[in-house]
Amino acid sequence: MDLWEAFARRDQGLDLNPVCASRALLHEGRSQRCTVLLHGITNCPQQWVQIAGILHGDGQNVLLPRYPHHGLRDRLNTDIARLTAAELTETAEAVLAAASELGEKVTVIGLSLGGVLAAWLAQRHAEVDVAVLVAPLFGIRRVPAWALPLVRAAALRGPNRYLWWDARLKARLTPEHGYPRVATRAFGALLELGRRVQAEARGAAPKARALVLVTNAADPALDNRPTAALARRWRAQRADVTEYEFPKSLGLPHDLIDPAHRATGVERVYPVLLDLVRTAEAGRSAGTATR
């Protein structure tokens, strides 16, 4: 609890959206399993609120950390441009330290940027029992693999710009707890984190016991091929890897998780995701599947 409370004190003094502060759903004492839920870039812990409640109802302790520069009340803030890959990894590792004390075993589940962070923890930390990567952002649709390093370098070292997630809706974009735009410098931090994960995976097997990689064939933002390549690399190193892809016919958006997202079909996503997580936690591998 001291570790978690020290982490949560980072929210003090910030003008946060009230639903975006780091939060913990806890039972009395250490639970059999503690799950960490990692949100996407420009979103906040509220993204995972329904899944968190389900897992807590199952008897788990659940941690929902907020990343630096996220969750501010001013949705058009410029603070997000200060985000770095080092801040993200330090945040994830600090929360993992708390989770390791709050549960006999630890599951880490992340969406998009959170999926890349889950991969980072899985690659480096044996305290992670199960890591679940949901639509991890390792590649960008319409950007060929050879051009991705150029995009990453431009985002990290070029002039910062703010890009609307939806150029039509702009500041009207929902959900209200997320930012409607992203700083290119912050996006560069995400791409740099992905590069580091992939580089480490080329040289060493992941430390996590089991890995689940979930992709969306209809994803309008991602190139899923780097995620498939990561799965092959991990499997070649004798890791326990499960792959699952939501079929294109479902027409799901990139954000598969947030019930406040205007297009998310959580009623189709949650049962499948929870089944994949519980199967991996039970020590059963689902292999490769599309449902």
Summary of the structure (lengths in Angstrom):
residues: 291
radius of gyration: 17.6
end to end distance: 39.6
largest distance: 50.7
contacts: 1015
relative contact order: 0.14
helix: 44%
strand: 20%
